[in-house]
Amino acid sequence: MKLGSIGVRWILLACLWLAGSTAWADAPDWDALTAEQQRILRPFASRWDALPESRRQRLLDAAERWKRMSPRERKRLRERFRKWKRLSPRERARLRKRWLRFQSLPPEVRRRLRERYRAFRRLPPAKRRALRERWRRMTPEERRRWLHRRFLLPPRPGQGAVHEEAPADDS
């Protein structure tokens, strides 16, 4: 029996559908979770079974990370979540966009940015305030040049490459 291109497409679609339907078995129903997982994931109990499999899996992974955290780390995470909940939808969207941009950077650039951020956090509060004020006074173009010079960041979509060098002042 010879299959035409339509027959092959139907077989491929059926295989993909079957492969996708078995993925639901990977993320257990609420009743199949352990008591500890249910305790950690309690806020999601009423809608757990309706969540997409990928979301349930991410939540299970997060529950595992939570179990491994120290009390200090858990306290810090709770505070960060409280701050997140107090943000406006617009602020949350802005932060999500920044996070996605950060995640799209090459690993080496992300590593350097993290190092610089940790160094910034170690500075005395007065020095941090002075640097923040200096940043606020910069134009968007000066900021791009500064970031490009220090981290070789690619330009944002729709913006040209940085051609000019910023002043050499690194303070």
C-alpha positions in Angstrom: 0.0 0.0 0.0 1.3 3.4 -1.0 0.7 6.4 1.2 0.4 9.8 -0.4 1.6 13.0 1.2 -1.8 13.5 2.9 -1.6 10.0 4.4 1.9 10.7 5.7 0.7 13.9 7.2 -2.2 12.2 9.0 0.2 9.6 10.4 2.6 12.3 11.6 -0.2 14.2 13.2 -1.5 11.1 15.0 2.0 10.3 16.3 2.5 13.9 17.5 -1.0 13.8 19.2 -0.2 10.5 20.9 3.2 11.7 22.0 1.6 14.9 23.4 -1.1 13.0 25.2 1.4 10.9 27.1 3.1 14.0 28.4 0.1 14.6 30.6 1.0 11.5 32.5 4.4 13.1 33.5 2.8 15.7 35.7 0.7 14.0 38.3 -2.9 14.9 39.3 -3.3 16.7 42.6 -4.3 13.5 44.4 -1.1 11.8 43.3 1.2 14.4 44.8 2.9 13.7 48.1 1.5 15.3 51.3 4.6 17.6 51.3 4.1 18.6 47.7 0.5 19.4 48.4 1.4 21.5 51.4 3.9 23.5 49.4 1.6 23.8 46.4 -1.6 24.4 48.3 -2.3 27.8 46.6 -2.7 25.9 43.4 -4.9 23.1 44.7 -8.2 24.3 43.3 -6.9 24.7 39.8 -4.0 22.2 39.7 -5.6 19.6 37.4 -6.6 22.4 34.9 -3.0 23.8 34.7 -1.0 22.9 31.6 1.4 20.1 32.1 4.4 22.4 31.6 3.2 24.7 34.3 2.6 21.9 36.7 6.1 20.5 36.0 7.6 24.0 36.7 5.7 24.2 40.0 6.8 20.7 41.0 10.4 21.7 40.3 10.0 24.9 42.3 8.5 22.8 45.2 11.7 20.7 45.1 13.9 23.7 45.2 11.8 25.1 48.1 12.4 21.9 50.1 16.2 22.3 49.7 16.2 26.0 50.8 17.4 27.1 54.2 15.0 29.0 56.4 16.9 32.2 55.5 16.5 31.6 51.8 12.8 30.9 52.2 12.4 34.1 54.2 14.2 36.1 51.5 12.0 34.5 48.8 8.8 35.2 50.6 9.8 38.9 50.9 10.6 39.1 47.2 7.2 37.6 46.4 5.5 40.1 48.7 7.3 42.9 46.8 6.3 41.4 43.5 2.6 41.3 44.5 2.7 45.0 45.4 3.9 46.0 41.9 1.5 47.3 39.4 0.8 45.2 36.3 2.7 47.7 34.3 5.8 47.4 36.6 5.6 43.6 36.4 5.4 43.7 32.6 8.5 45.9 32.5 10.4 43.6 34.8 9.4 40.5 32.8 10.6 42.2 29.7 13.9 43.1 31.3 14.3 39.5 32.6 13.7 38.1 29.1 16.3 40.5 27.7 18.8 39.5 30.3 18.1 35.8 29.7 18.7 36.4 25.9 22.2 37.7 26.6 25.3 35.4 26.1 26.2 33.5 29.3 29.5 35.4 29.7 27.7 38.8 29.6 25.2 37.6 32.2 28.0 36.5 34.4 29.8 39.8 34.1 26.5 41.7 34.9 26.0 39.6 38.0 29.5 40.2 39.1 29.1 43.9 38.7 25.8 43.9 40.5 27.3 42.0 43.5 30.1 44.6 43.5 27.6 47.4 43.4 25.7 45.9 46.4 28.9 45.8 48.4 29.5 49.5 48.0 28.6 51.8 50.9 25.1 53.3 50.6 26.3 56.8 49.8 28.4 55.6 46.9 25.5 53.5 45.5 23.2 56.6 45.7 25.8 58.7 43.9 26.1 56.1 41.1 22.3 55.9 40.8 22.1 59.6 40.5 24.8 59.7 37.9 22.9 57.0 35.9 19.7 59.0 36.1 21.4 62.1 34.7 22.7 60.1 31.7 20.8 60.3 28.4 19.6 57.0 26.9 22.4 57.2 24.4 25.0 57.7 27.1 23.6 54.7 29.0 23.8 52.5 25.9 27.4 53.5 25.3 28.3 52.9 29.0 26.7 49.5 29.0 28.2 48.6 25.6 31.7 49.6 26.7 31.6 47.6 29.9 29.6 44.5 28.8 29.6 44.5 25.0 25.9 44.4 25.1 24.1 44.0 21.7 21.9 47.0 20.8 18.2 46.6 21.4 16.0 45.7 18.4 15.4 48.8 16.3 18.4 50.6 17.6 21.6 50.9 15.7 25.0 49.7 16.9 27.0 51.9 19.2 29.7 53.6 17.2 31.0 56.3 19.5 33.0 55.5 22.6 31.8 56.9 25.8 34.1 59.0 28.0 36.8 56.9 29.7 35.6 57.8 33.2 35.0 54.5 34.9 34.2 55.8 38.4 
